[in-house]
């Protein structure tokens, strides 16, 4: 079954505690879709930050391990930032999710990885 991005994002929002942001961006930094609890982030800035962090993480993974990056997590005192490489309509994309500190990291990572897989199945 295929859901649109808004429904997929809403489902993740219902699943994770303290979710602040979900943003899907192109690999080169353009926002495709986002969901925010409070409109405190500009989509174009989030997309630029997401693609830059993803490019840096991808380069580090390739250089240090000789393989591609699947995901990365940045931990802060206020919560966590997750980046997942995915495909949206057969184009390289990056899924960014920001959660609050009350969310269990492994639980979040599991559900975000499921979302990234569902995004890959979206029709073109």
C-alpha positions as CSV (number, residue, x, y, z in Angstrom):
1,X,0.0,0.0,0.0
2,X,1.3,3.4,-0.9
3,X,0.7,6.6,1.1
4,X,1.5,10.1,0.2
5,X,4.4,11.8,2.0
6,X,2.1,13.9,4.1
7,X,0.4,10.7,5.5
8,X,3.8,9.0,6.0
9,X,5.1,12.0,7.9
10,X,2.0,12.2,10.0
11,X,2.3,8.5,10.9
12,X,5.8,9.0,12.1
13,X,4.8,12.1,14.0
14,X,2.2,10.0,15.8
15,X,4.8,7.3,16.6
16,X,7.7,9.3,17.9
17,X,7.8,11.3,21.1
18,X,8.9,14.9,20.9
19,X,9.2,14.9,17.2
20,X,10.1,18.4,16.0
21,X,10.9,18.1,12.3
22,X,10.7,15.7,9.4
23,X,12.2,17.0,6.1
24,X,12.8,15.2,2.9
25,X,15.3,17.0,0.7
26,X,17.0,16.4,-2.6
27,X,20.7,15.4,-2.4
28,X,21.6,18.9,-3.7
29,X,19.7,20.8,-1.0
30,X,16.2,21.5,-2.1
31,X,13.2,20.8,0.2
32,X,10.7,18.3,-1.1
33,X,8.4,18.1,1.8
34,X,8.5,18.9,5.5
35,X,6.4,18.6,8.7
36,X,7.2,20.7,11.7
37,X,5.6,20.9,15.1
38,X,6.3,24.6,15.3
39,X,7.2,26.6,12.2
40,X,10.6,27.6,13.6
41,X,12.8,26.3,10.8
42,X,12.9,27.7,7.2
43,X,12.5,24.8,4.8
44,X,15.3,26.0,2.5
45,X,17.7,26.4,5.4
46,X,16.9,22.9,6.7
47,X,17.4,21.5,3.2
48,X,20.7,23.2,2.8
49,X,21.9,22.0,6.2
50,X,20.6,18.5,5.6
51,X,22.3,18.1,2.3
52,X,25.6,19.6,3.6
53,X,25.7,17.3,6.6
54,X,24.8,14.3,4.4
55,X,27.5,15.1,1.9
56,X,30.1,15.4,4.6
57,X,28.9,12.2,6.3
58,X,28.9,10.4,3.0
59,X,32.4,11.5,2.2
60,X,33.7,10.5,5.6
61,X,32.1,7.1,5.4
62,X,33.5,6.5,1.9
63,X,37.0,7.7,2.9
64,X,37.2,5.9,6.3
65,X,35.3,2.7,5.6
66,X,35.3,2.4,1.9
67,X,31.5,2.1,1.7
68,X,28.4,4.3,1.4
69,X,26.6,5.8,4.4
70,X,23.2,4.6,5.3
71,X,22.4,6.9,8.1
72,X,23.9,9.1,10.8
73,X,22.7,10.5,14.1
74,X,23.8,13.7,15.8
75,X,23.1,13.7,19.6
76,X,22.5,17.0,21.4
77,X,21.4,17.9,24.9
78,X,18.0,18.8,23.6
79,X,17.4,15.9,21.3
80,X,18.7,14.1,18.2
81,X,19.1,14.7,14.5
82,X,18.8,11.7,12.2
83,X,19.9,11.7,8.5
84,X,19.0,8.8,6.3
85,X,19.9,8.4,2.6
86,X,17.0,7.3,0.6
87,X,15.5,7.6,-2.9
88,X,12.4,9.6,-3.7
89,X,10.9,9.0,-7.2
90,X,14.2,7.3,-8.2
91,X,16.3,10.4,-7.2
92,X,18.8,10.5,-4.4
93,X,17.3,12.2,-1.4
94,X,18.0,12.7,2.3
95,X,15.5,12.3,5.1
96,X,16.1,14.5,8.2
97,X,14.3,13.9,11.4
98,X,14.7,15.8,14.7
99,X,13.4,14.4,17.9
100,X,13.3,15.6,21.5
101,X,15.5,14.2,24.2
102,X,12.7,12.0,25.6
103,X,12.7,9.7,22.5
104,X,14.6,6.4,22.7
105,X,17.3,6.5,20.0
106,X,17.0,3.0,18.7
107,X,13.2,3.1,18.6
108,X,13.4,6.4,16.6
109,X,16.1,5.0,14.3
110,X,14.0,1.9,13.6
111,X,10.9,3.9,12.7
112,X,12.8,6.4,10.7
113,X,14.5,3.7,8.7
114,X,11.0,2.2,8.0
115,X,9.9,5.6,6.7
116,X,13.0,5.9,4.5
117,X,12.1,2.5,3.0
118,X,8.5,3.6,2.4
119,X,9.7,6.8,0.7
120,X,11.7,4.7,-1.8
121,X,8.4,2.9,-2.8
122,X,6.6,6.2,-3.6
123,X,5.4,6.2,-7.2
124,X,7.1,8.5,-9.7
